[in-house]
Every structure is written in C-alpha cells, then in structure tokens.
Amino acid sequence: MTSARAIPDTITVHVPFRIVKRGGRKGMVLPPGTVQQHKTDNTLVKALARAFRWLRMLESGQFATIAELADGENIAPSYLTRVLRLTLLAPDIVEVILDGKQGLQLTLAGLMEPFPPEWEEQRKRFI
C-alpha cells in the first residue's frame, strides 16, 4: 500500500494576459511567445460573404446598379458600397480572416474605412 499525501484544498494558477476590446467584444491577449488559439471573427466572415455575394449578383446582371441591389436587399447604398469594397482585399488577407488568424488591428470597423487598393499597401496596414 502507498501512503496517501494530503492534497491542498486550493490551487492558485497565474496566467499573464490582458483584456482588449475587439469588435465590441472583450478578448484575451496572451504575452508574446505563447501559443494562442485562433478564433474566427464571424462578423468579418459574414461581411466578406455578403460582399462577394453582392459582387456576383452585380456581375451576373441580376442587378444593373448598386442602387438597385441596395433596394433589393433593403439596405442603404452607402453601406452596400462600403461592404462591397471588401472584395478588393488581397487574397492572402481574406485567407487570414477566414482562418481566424487576423491580428487585433484587422476589424470590420477598420475595413469599413477607406483602405488602399494596392495589395502590398493593404498588407502593410492590416497584417
């Protein structure tokens, strides 16, 4: 028989992290060098899906103008054009978003602001 050791009632674990706001939600950022799980930003993914869907609808001739498409979708034309601009993102940036590997600087609010059309400039800004 082995002798039983007393197990302490309380265990304290210290995990260094900081809390940041991202897209209206609070998130946890671990210190550099630690492995952090990637989490897909569903808001960003949904906006990308809408943008490419709307582009397909315009290119197919289903809607002739952005105004007609906005009316058909019951949204403001200005919002539609801001979201539609996401189709101009560099393919690797889109992939980073879909994989959930985007940094804290890559948010939907940031992407709704004008960004450079050149892919290299986008990479400097967002990745």
GIVEN-V642016 format. One record per residue. N is the residue number from 1. RES is the residue in one small letter. PHI is phi in whole degrees, -180 to 180 (* if undefined). Layout:
# GIVEN-V642016
n=N res=RES phi=PHI
n=N res=RES phi=PHI
This chain:
# GIVEN-V642016
n=1 res=m phi=*
n=2 res=t phi=-96
n=3 res=s phi=-83
n=4 res=a phi=-83
n=5 res=r phi=-102
n=6 res=a phi=-69
n=7 res=i phi=-100
n=8 res=p phi=-65
n=9 res=d phi=-73
n=10 res=t phi=-128
n=11 res=i phi=-121
n=12 res=t phi=-108
n=13 res=v phi=-121
n=14 res=h phi=-106
n=15 res=v phi=-123
n=16 res=p phi=-76
n=17 res=f phi=-162
n=18 res=r phi=-132
n=19 res=i phi=-101
n=20 res=v phi=-129
n=21 res=k phi=-91
n=22 res=r phi=-146
n=23 res=g phi=62
n=24 res=g phi=84
n=25 res=r phi=-116
n=26 res=k phi=-89
n=27 res=g phi=-133
n=28 res=m phi=-111
n=29 res=v phi=-115
n=30 res=l phi=-87
n=31 res=p phi=-66
n=32 res=p phi=-57
n=33 res=g phi=95
n=34 res=t phi=-94
n=35 res=v phi=-83
n=36 res=q phi=-117
n=37 res=q phi=-68
n=38 res=h phi=-88
n=39 res=k phi=-129
n=40 res=t phi=-70
n=41 res=d phi=-86
n=42 res=n phi=-60
n=43 res=t phi=-65
n=44 res=l phi=-66
n=45 res=v phi=-64
n=46 res=k phi=-63
n=47 res=a phi=-64
n=48 res=l phi=-63
n=49 res=a phi=-61
n=50 res=r phi=-62
n=51 res=a phi=-59
n=52 res=f phi=-71
n=53 res=r phi=-65
n=54 res=w phi=-65
n=55 res=l phi=-62
n=56 res=r phi=-61
n=57 res=m phi=-66
n=58 res=l phi=-71
n=59 res=e phi=-68
n=60 res=s phi=-78
n=61 res=g phi=89
n=62 res=q phi=-60
n=63 res=f phi=-130
n=64 res=a phi=-84
n=65 res=t phi=-135
n=66 res=i phi=-65
n=67 res=a phi=-63
n=68 res=e phi=-64
n=69 res=l phi=-64
n=70 res=a phi=-61
n=71 res=d phi=-65
n=72 res=g phi=-66
n=73 res=e phi=-94
n=74 res=n phi=58
n=75 res=i phi=-133
n=76 res=a phi=-73
n=77 res=p phi=-58
n=78 res=s phi=-65
n=79 res=y phi=-66
n=80 res=l phi=-60
n=81 res=t phi=-68
n=82 res=r phi=-66
n=83 res=v phi=-72
n=84 res=l phi=-60
n=85 res=r phi=-62
n=86 res=l phi=-62
n=87 res=t phi=-70
n=88 res=l phi=-90
n=89 res=l phi=-67
n=90 res=a phi=-60
n=91 res=p phi=-56
n=92 res=d phi=-70
n=93 res=i phi=-71
n=94 res=v phi=-60
n=95 res=e phi=-63
n=96 res=v phi=-60
n=97 res=i phi=-65
n=98 res=l phi=-66
n=99 res=d phi=-83
n=100 res=g phi=75
n=101 res=k phi=-104
n=102 res=q phi=-71
n=103 res=g phi=-80
n=104 res=l phi=-67
n=105 res=q phi=-78
n=106 res=l phi=-100
n=107 res=t phi=-123
n=108 res=l phi=-64
n=109 res=a phi=-60
n=110 res=g phi=-68
n=111 res=l phi=-75
n=112 res=m phi=-77
n=113 res=e phi=-80
n=114 res=p phi=-56
n=115 res=f phi=-132
n=116 res=p phi=-66
n=117 res=p phi=-75
n=118 res=e phi=-74
n=119 res=w phi=-62
n=120 res=e phi=-64
n=121 res=e phi=-66
n=122 res=q phi=-62
n=123 res=r phi=-60
n=124 res=k phi=-62
n=125 res=r phi=-81
n=126 res=f phi=-106
n=127 res=i phi=-112
